[in-house]
Amino acid sequence: MTLGRPAGRRRRAPAVVTAFGLLAGVLAPALAAAAPTVDGAYQAARLELSSVSPAAPGPTSRLTLRGALVNPGGDAFRNVQIGLQVSSAPLTSRGDLAAIAEGAEQDRAIRRVPGETKVPGQITSGKVTEWQVSAPIDSLKLPGNGVYLLQVTATGQVGNENPSRLATLTTFLPYLPDKKQYQPTKLTWLWPLAGVPARDAHGVFRASSSSEEFAPGGRLADLAGAPGRIPVTWMVDPELLESAQAMGQDHERQDGRGTSSEDGNADAARWMSELRAQLAPAERPVAALPFADPDVTALTHHGDPEELTRAIARAKNATRAILGRESDTSVAWPLDGLADTETLGVLRRAGAKTVVLSSGALLLTRERTYTPTGRARLDADGAPLEVLVADQELSDALAGDLTVPGAAALVAQRFLAETALITLERPNAARTVLVAPPRRWAPPVGWSAGLLDSVDRSPWVRTVGLSALSQTPVPSEYSGANLTYPQSAIDAELAVAQLARMRQASDSADGLIRLFARPGSLENSYIGALFGTVSTAWRGNRAEGRDYAVQVNERIAADVNDVQVIGRDLVTLSSTQGTIPLTVSNELGQAIRVRPVLRPRVGSRLTVTNPELLTIGAGRKTTVKVPAEASSNGITQVDVQLLDATGEPFGGSTQLRVNVTSFGKVGLIVLIAAGSVLFGAAILRNVRRLRKAGT
């Protein structure tokens, strides 16, 4: 089977709308916005699916479907009946399933299932009416194990017209009751917990950051609680863990006036506490993304790949401190499972031993007719790198907009049908398949837990941990596979300008960090925000990412200006030797070690003895007197530069002028001699005056 999805046309009859699996999220909004009309009487009806139960029906089960019928506008629907139809034969491949999900025309034999359900009353314009239809599974007359097309039809009258079909909805029914005929597929989940960078370069929460995702019913609360006893491998972003922990305590938040203080958020604190308890057992596998989930492909192509090594080290330290346990940072997962050979080399040098790639990222040497175990091996920078292959079709099925009415139930049925077909492709050869939902997955509340439970209860699937996949041999289908990195993936990377903003902020931050007398919270905040500027979170919102990076740059630049030399720009020396007073101001919230160095532009006229390193406390100023000696009178320009402990310059240099007003030794002798002459002349005049008066 080829996993590529064949293109298919969608045919829309004037009075019938057909919804297909994964495309429900695309079709529903479009239909609501521009549904056709029939003779100007009404807009097309729409069927929505809410649930199918049981998820894995047996021979004695009773199949029940629930949903809603929508009258978008126009005349009322009367005498409405909801019925079921099922295909006579099962689907033969995942390719067939994909084609149907994309709306390909079907010529399969479909038969009616007895027992329509009447919808009481009229469905007037704009009304949404719930329906339920049920039938014993044996009434479907299914010939055996397989995945079948299942259609829901709504028939009725519009105004005074004759009864007709109003709408049709197509989904899939996996039916595998004979367990002796197959070996279950082993399914392993990579469960992501990632967010959007929430704090600025000072650890202050951004105005747009919210605690809603941590609250009951919020995205992160729902995802964290969904697995329960199901063995999943957690893939967490340590930046999210740090932010949740900080939000659960008293913290600061940006507002229109600057920053304001806020009490600890109870939802964030509870979420962090419950997650810590859930992930504490050593048997719960926890892997960590590099801190803030930087765009590794963009860093490789346009930035400094060494940043990845630092982000991984920060991730390891953060998860250890917050979760109280080690996390596995040797498993790399590029966004969407796409990377090129150069990026794989960077990942391996950064410590990755295993990389998760999408099945769509690998070109096979021969066409496959079934889904192999998701394990491969590629060469990366001259050394082999283990690859865990995430099934692209399963991942794509989870990536649609599940908030569109009816989409979530269709996707769940599509997912169950895909896994059933994987098993039936080679029923006697058990394989292990990896599922990797989107990085910042946002399914409806309770949906992911329900899907995990349905999958776990399905007899054709057995949920296992990621280690089970890592321990399987590389199947022959993936031997010699080549890596592909499409142009669409290149276009999706963060822009060069975003990487340049990160480098600019990083250079400024590095200069400040070298001044710090000891590691502290400010250094921690800088580094976290720097990784946040190139987070994959900004791929979906580039404008917000640009604003975040600009803000980080401005905040760090302002901190650079908070360390400076202040005082007079003209210093007068009234003798050949004296001192030049300098005041160094540190307005940062952290102590620094700095050495001011004076460099006269004309060294032959003025020499100085520069001071040693100074330690200046947070929010303090220190004044030093620099010994100086002049060899001539006049004004000398002096450059003042601050150096860090390694001798590297910090910030720009400032200038002052030293004015020497001393006469020196020769001038003093001349002055004394001239004074003596004048004094002697005055005495002589007085003597002559007295003699003249006496005569």
Beta strands, then each sheet from edge to edge (+ up, - down):
strand 1: 18-20
strand 2: 37-38
strand 3: 42-43
strand 4: 46-53
strand 5: 62-70
strand 6: 77-87
strand 7: 110-119
strand 8: 128-136
strand 9: 146-158
strand 10: 164-175
strand 11: 185-193
strand 12: 232-236
strand 13: 251-255
strand 14: 258-262
strand 15: 286-288
strand 16: 331-332
strand 17: 354-358
strand 18: 362-363
strand 19: 375-380
strand 20: 383-390
strand 21: 432-435
strand 22: 461-464
strand 23: 482-483
strand 24: 563-566
strand 25: 570-573
strand 26: 577-586
strand 27: 592-600
strand 28: 606-608
strand 29: 614-616
strand 30: 620-630
strand 31: 634-643
strand 32: 649-660
sheet 1: 1+ 10+ 9- 6+ 7-
sheet 2: 2+ 3-
sheet 3: 4+ 5- 8+
sheet 4: 15+ 12+ 11+ 21+
sheet 5: 15+ 12+ 11+ 22+
sheet 6: 13+ 14-
sheet 7: 16+ 17+ 20+ 19-
sheet 8: 18+ 23-
sheet 9: 24+ 26- 30+ 28-
sheet 10: 25+ 32+ 31- 27+ 29-
end
